[in-house]
Amino acid sequence: MENIKNLDPQETDQILRLPNSFYDKGYKKGKEEGVKDGERRAAIRIAKRMLKKTRI
């Protein structure tokens, strides 16, 4: 990565756009985990709101 920083910005963009299956797999896995985490957090927020309403 340090060598890439020394290149022209256009060349850097082209290199980073090259297909990299490990990167793509990690990106997809991270994205899926992020969605699951977001759904879990949303469910917790909804449950907390419902609990607050029932306490009143």
VENPE-V908893 format. One record per pair of residues at least 6 apart in sequence whose C-alpha atoms are under 7 Angstrom apart, sorted by the first residue. I is the first residue (numbers start at 0). GAP is how many residues later the second one is. D is the distance in Angstrom with one decimal. If there is no record, write none. Layout:
BEGIN
i = <I:I>
gap = <GAP:GAP>
d = <D:D>
END
This chain:
BEGIN
i = <3>
gap = <8>
d = <6.1>
END
